[in-house]
């Protein structure tokens, strides 16, 4: 038995053992997501503006997308009085966020204390059962020094003077989507759903691999771009406690190398990569630990769609454990080696000699900040490949636009599937990334 066959058998056994252990851990893990409200102070008199703070946390096993509503409805109750309802308006800032595993984000809304309130008030976001205490007594009777507002007060939304009470009319409450039974929770949607089929599709589709368009390299006129997405096959009945099948996805990635300096600007090669896989961002997370373990495993086909001598295709099954560590100041370090087993390789049986059986991946990502990624492949007889990438959000530049400024460096083999056995010199490209 050759060393190569022994290595294949060991790799296969290792993959099965890793998947079995991590699968067992996924069933033993419990997680949750939620939102916690608080007031920015404990005393304010009628006509003053208060802020409602919200912490949205994600302790589930997958990253979570959430959209903060523009307005929320507050209920005000004294010890004897009927509830009053006012509108609180979200403070400026991003409304749509992606919350990583074992992380949280903060939002804030501002509201005016109704002029008809007095004494100790129990305040809550309509639909949420948490009661917040606010003392609205005047200076003479309050424990905390304050004075009542005189004359016009400020509108919580526009900062313009208003007269009369801040109590919201019924049509404003309805526009805010308030409900006595369900408030703005991380897993709930806001507003109506006029097209249920489209909403289901939109909720099931999400980014997969990086999406970018870069230009540079040879003669500074070679473009490399990639599009990628994944589709969740099952919608969880309980997103906070997904079942095993809820982690099944269809994936699709397409990578192209485009010659911009030759006549007719031909595409040198394009790789089409459909896949079926199972994924969970956090399959194991010790209590109170900054470490969590994710897992992805599946099968992938890759081909360049050409015929004859230029035809290239391959298939492989893989297991990809992901070792994540939450660092201080809001960043995550991820080490994610992908262990691959090739099959049905009749067109290019020596492919693995140039790329190896493991993709070594390392990623460091700041929340809403810099993203650095590295990929290393080790083939036989020194056939190595290195790809390094950096992305910086354009929202944090003078352009104030969506997307990321993207830089990519590549050197080695398999820049294209057609030329997997040809070594490429150092290539540096710059461009725009939608998903880093």
C-alpha positions in Angstrom: 0.0 0.0 0.0 1.5 3.3 -1.0 1.8 6.4 1.3 -0.6 8.2 -0.9 -3.4 5.6 -0.4 -2.7 5.5 3.4 -3.0 9.3 3.5 -6.4 9.1 1.7 -7.7 6.5 4.1 -6.5 8.5 7.1 -8.1 11.7 5.8 -11.3 9.9 5.1 -11.5 8.4 8.6 -10.6 11.7 10.2 -13.4 13.5 8.3 -16.0 10.9 9.4 -14.9 11.1 13.0 -14.8 14.9 13.1 -18.3 15.1 11.6 -19.7 12.5 14.0 -18.3 14.3 17.1 -19.4 17.7 16.0 -22.8 16.4 15.0 -23.3 15.1 18.5 -22.2 18.4 20.0 -24.8 20.2 17.9 -27.7 18.4 19.5 -26.3 19.1 23.0 -26.1 22.9 22.5 -28.9 25.3 23.4 -28.9 28.9 22.4 -31.1 31.9 22.2 -31.4 35.4 20.8 -33.3 38.4 22.3 -33.5 42.1 22.9 -33.2 44.0 26.2 -34.6 47.5 26.7 -33.5 50.1 29.2 -34.0 53.9 29.8 -31.1 56.2 29.7 -32.1 57.8 33.0 -34.5 57.3 35.9 -36.0 60.7 36.1 -37.6 63.1 33.5 -40.5 65.5 33.7 -43.3 66.0 31.3 -42.1 67.4 28.0 -38.6 66.2 28.3 -36.9 63.8 25.9 -35.8 60.4 27.1 -33.9 57.7 25.2 -34.7 54.0 25.1 -31.7 51.8 24.7 -31.9 48.3 23.2 -29.3 45.6 23.3 -29.9 42.9 20.6 -27.9 39.8 21.4 -27.3 36.6 19.4 -26.3 33.5 21.3 -27.7 31.2 18.6 -25.6 28.9 16.5 -25.7 31.1 13.4 -25.1 34.7 12.5 -28.4 36.7 12.7 -29.7 39.5 10.5 -32.0 42.1 12.1 -33.6 45.4 11.0 -34.3 47.9 13.8 -37.8 49.5 13.3 -37.8 53.2 12.6 -40.4 53.7 15.3 -41.6 51.8 18.3 -44.7 52.4 20.5 -44.2 53.1 24.2 -46.9 52.6 26.9 -46.9 54.8 29.9 -48.8 53.8 33.1 -49.1 55.4 36.5 -50.2 53.4 39.5 -53.9 54.3 38.9 -54.1 55.6 35.3 -54.9 54.0 32.0 -52.0 53.5 29.6 -50.9 56.3 27.3 -49.2 55.6 24.0 -46.4 57.6 22.4 -44.1 57.1 19.4 -40.3 56.7 19.9 -38.1 57.4 16.9 -34.9 55.6 16.1 -31.7 57.7 16.5 -29.8 58.1 13.3 -27.5 55.2 12.3 -27.5 51.9 10.4 -30.8 50.1 10.8 -29.9 46.8 9.2 -27.2 44.7 10.9 -25.7 41.3 10.8 -25.0 40.1 14.4 -22.2 37.5 14.6 -22.5 34.5 16.9 -21.9 35.3 20.5 -22.2 39.0 19.9 -24.6 41.9 20.4 -25.4 45.3 18.9 -27.0 48.4 20.4 -29.8 50.7 19.2 -31.5 53.8 20.6 -34.9 55.5 20.2 -35.9 58.9 21.6 -39.4 59.9 22.9 -41.0 62.8 24.7 -42.5 62.3 28.1 -46.3 62.9 27.8 -47.4 66.1 29.5 -50.3 64.3 31.2 -48.0 62.0 33.1 -47.2 62.4 36.8 -45.6 60.4 39.6 -43.9 57.1 39.1 -44.4 55.7 35.6 -44.1 52.1 34.4 -42.9 52.3 30.8 -42.6 49.5 28.3 -42.2 48.9 24.6 -45.5 47.7 23.4 -45.4 44.0 22.8 -42.5 43.5 25.2 -43.2 42.6 28.8 -40.3 44.3 30.5 -41.4 47.3 32.6 -39.1 50.3 33.0 -39.5 52.7 35.9 -39.4 56.5 35.3 -40.0 59.1 38.0 -41.8 62.1 36.5 -42.4 64.0 39.7 -41.5 67.7 39.8 -38.6 69.2 41.6 -40.5 69.6 44.9 -41.3 65.9 45.2 -38.7 64.2 43.1 -35.8 62.4 44.6 -33.6 63.5 41.7 -33.4 67.2 41.0 -35.2 68.4 37.9 -37.6 71.0 36.7 -40.8 70.7 34.6 -40.7 71.8 31.0 -42.3 75.2 30.3 -43.7 76.3 27.0 -43.3 74.2 23.8 -41.3 71.0 24.0 -39.3 69.3 21.2 -40.6 66.7 18.9 -38.7 63.5 19.3 -38.5 62.9 15.6 -37.7 66.3 14.1 -36.4 68.3 17.1 -39.0 71.0 16.2 -41.2 72.7 18.8 -44.6 71.1 19.4 -47.6 72.2 21.5 -49.9 70.0 23.5 -49.3 66.4 24.5 -47.0 63.9 23.0 -49.6 61.1 23.1 -49.8 59.4 19.7 -53.0 59.2 17.8 -54.3 55.7 16.8 -53.2 56.0 13.1 -49.5 56.7 14.2 -49.6 53.7 16.5 -50.9 51.5 13.6 -48.2 52.8 11.2 -45.6 51.8 13.8 -46.9 48.2 13.6 -47.6 48.0 17.3 -49.3 44.9 18.7 -50.3 44.0 22.2 -49.1 40.4 21.7 -45.9 40.8 19.8 -43.3 43.5 19.7 -40.1 44.1 17.8 -38.0 41.0 18.5 -34.9 40.0 16.6 -36.6 37.1 14.7 -39.7 39.0 13.8 -40.4 41.0 10.7 -41.8 44.5 10.6 -44.6 45.6 8.4 -46.8 43.7 6.0 -45.8 41.0 3.6 -47.6 41.6 0.3 -45.8 38.8 -1.5 -45.3 35.8 0.8 -43.5 33.7 -1.8 -40.9 36.5 -2.5 -40.5 37.1 1.2 -39.7 33.4 1.8 -37.2 33.5 -1.0 -35.6 36.6 0.3 -35.3 35.3 3.8 -33.8 32.0 2.6 -31.1 33.4 0.3 -27.9 34.9 1.8 -24.2 35.6 0.9 -21.8 32.6 0.7 -18.3 33.1 -0.5 -16.9 36.7 -1.0 -18.4 38.8 -3.8 -16.0 41.2 -5.5 -14.8 42.8 -8.8 -11.1 43.6 -8.9 -8.8 44.9 -11.7 -5.0 44.7 -11.9 -2.5 42.0 -12.3 -0.9 41.5 -15.8 -0.5 44.9 -17.5 -2.9 46.2 -14.8 -5.8 45.3 -17.1 -6.9 41.8 -15.9 -10.1 41.6 -14.0 -11.1 38.9 -11.6 -14.6 38.8 -10.2 -16.7 36.4 -8.2 -20.4 36.1 -7.3 -21.6 33.7 -4.7 -24.8 32.9 -2.7 -26.4 30.2 -0.7 -30.1 29.1 -0.3 -31.5 27.6 2.9 -33.6 24.6 2.0 -35.7 24.6 5.2 -37.1 27.5 7.2 -36.7 26.7 11.0 -40.0 26.5 13.0 -38.0 27.8 15.9 -35.0 29.9 14.7 -33.5 29.9 18.2 -33.4 26.1 18.3 -32.9 24.9 14.7 -33.1 21.2 13.9 -30.4 19.4 11.9 -32.2 19.7 8.5 -32.4 23.5 9.1 -28.7 23.7 8.4 -28.9 22.3 4.8 -28.0 24.7 2.0 -27.6 24.9 -1.8 -24.6 27.0 -2.7 -23.4 28.5 -6.0 -20.2 30.4 -6.7 -18.9 31.7 -10.0 -15.3 33.0 -10.5 -14.1 34.5 -13.7 -10.8 35.9 -15.1 -11.4 38.6 -17.7 -8.7 39.9 -20.1 -9.4 43.6 -20.6 -6.3 44.5 -22.7 -6.6 42.0 -25.6 -8.7 42.4 -28.7 -12.4 41.6 -28.1 -11.7 41.4 -24.3 -12.1 37.7 -23.9 -12.9 35.8 -20.7 -9.9 33.6 -20.1 -11.8 31.1 -17.9 -14.8 30.8 -15.7 -15.4 28.3 -12.9 -19.0 27.3 -12.0 -19.3 25.7 -8.6 -22.7 24.4 -7.4 -22.7 22.7 -4.0 -24.9 21.0 -1.4 -23.8 21.4 2.2 -24.7 21.5 5.9 -23.6 24.4 8.0 -23.8 25.8 11.5 -21.9 28.8 12.6 -21.6 27.7 16.3 -22.0 24.0 16.8 -20.2 24.1 20.2 -19.7 27.1 22.5 -18.6 26.7 26.1 -20.5 28.9 28.6 -19.0 32.4 29.1 -16.2 31.6 26.6 -15.0 33.8 23.7 -14.3 30.6 21.7 -16.9 28.8 19.6 -16.7 26.1 17.0 -18.5 26.0 13.7 -18.8 23.3 11.1 -19.5 23.1 7.4 -19.6 19.8 5.4 -20.8 18.9 2.0 -20.1 18.1 -1.7 -19.1 20.5 -4.5 -18.8 20.2 -8.2 -16.6 22.6 -10.2 -16.3 22.9 -14.0 -15.4 25.5 -16.6 -18.2 24.7 -19.0 -15.8 24.1 -21.9 -15.5 21.1 -24.2 -12.7 19.1 -25.8 -9.2 19.7 -24.6 -10.1 22.8 -22.6 -12.7 20.9 -20.5 -12.0 20.8 -16.8 -14.1 19.4 -14.0 -13.8 18.0 -10.5 -15.9 16.8 -7.6 -15.0 16.6 -3.9 -16.6 16.0 -0.5 -15.3 18.1 2.3 -15.4 18.8 6.1 -14.6 22.3 7.3 -14.3 22.9 11.1 -14.2 26.5 12.0 -12.3 27.6 15.1 -13.6 31.1 16.1 -12.4 33.4 18.9 -14.0 36.7 19.8 -11.3 39.2 20.5 -11.6 42.5 22.3 -12.8 45.7 20.6 -15.3 43.8 18.5 -13.4 41.4 16.1 -13.3 37.7 15.4 -10.4 35.5 14.4 -11.4 32.3 12.4 -9.2 29.4 11.4 -11.1 27.2 9.0 -9.2 24.4 7.2 -11.2 22.6 4.5 -10.3 18.9 4.2 -11.2 17.6 0.7 -11.6 14.1 -0.8 -11.8 14.2 -4.6 -13.8 11.8 -6.8 -14.7 11.4 -10.5 -11.6 13.2 -11.7 -11.2 11.6 -15.1 -10.6 14.9 -17.0 -7.8 16.2 -14.8 -6.7 13.4 -12.4 -3.6 15.2 -11.4 -5.5 18.3 -10.1 -4.8 17.5 -6.4 -1.0 17.4 -7.1 -1.2 21.2 -7.7 -3.7 22.2 -4.9 -3.4 19.5 -2.3 -6.2 18.1 -0.1 -6.5 20.9 2.4 -7.4 24.6 1.9 -5.9 26.4 4.9 -8.0 29.5 5.6 -7.5 32.2 8.2 -9.7 35.3 8.6 -9.8 38.3 11.0 -12.8 40.5 10.8 -13.7 43.6 12.7 -17.4 44.3 13.3 -18.3 46.8 10.6 -14.6 47.3 9.9 -11.4 45.9 8.4 -11.5 42.3 7.1 -8.3 40.3 6.4 -8.3 36.8 4.9 -5.7 34.4 3.8 -5.8 31.1 1.8 -2.9 28.7 1.4 -2.7 25.5 -0.6 0.2 23.0 -0.6 0.5 20.7 -3.5 3.2 18.2 -4.3 6.9 19.1 -4.9 6.6 22.7 -3.8 3.5 23.6 -5.9 2.1 26.1 -3.5 -0.6 28.8 -3.8 -1.2 31.9 -1.7 -4.1 34.3 -1.8 -4.4 37.3 0.5 -7.2 39.8 0.7 -8.1 43.0 2.6 -11.4 44.9 2.7 -12.4 48.2 4.2 -16.0 49.5 4.4 -16.7 52.4 2.1 -19.2 53.7 4.7 -16.2 54.7 6.8 -14.7 56.8 4.0 -15.5 60.1 2.5 -17.5 58.3 -0.2 -20.0 57.1 2.4 -21.3 54.3 0.1 -22.1 50.7 0.4 -19.6 48.0 -0.2 -15.9 47.6 0.6 -12.6 48.8 -0.9 -11.0 45.4 -1.8 -7.4 44.4 -2.4 -6.4 40.9 -3.5 -3.0 39.3 -3.9 -2.5 35.9 -5.6 0.6 33.8 -6.4 0.8 30.1 -7.4 -1.3 27.5 -9.1 -5.1 27.2 -9.9 -5.9 30.9 -10.5 -8.2 29.5 -13.1 -9.5 25.9 -13.5 -8.3 25.8 -17.1 -4.7 26.7 -16.0 -4.7 24.8 -12.7 -1.3 23.3 -13.6 0.3 26.6 -14.7 2.1 28.8 -12.1 1.0 32.4 -11.9 3.4 35.1 -10.7 2.5 37.7 -8.2 -0.8 39.4 -9.0 -2.2 42.4 -7.2 -5.7 43.7 -7.9 -7.9 46.5 -6.5 -11.7 46.9 -6.7 -15.1 46.7 -5.0 -16.3 44.0 -2.7 -20.0 43.6 -1.9 -19.3 40.8 0.6 -15.6 40.5 1.8 
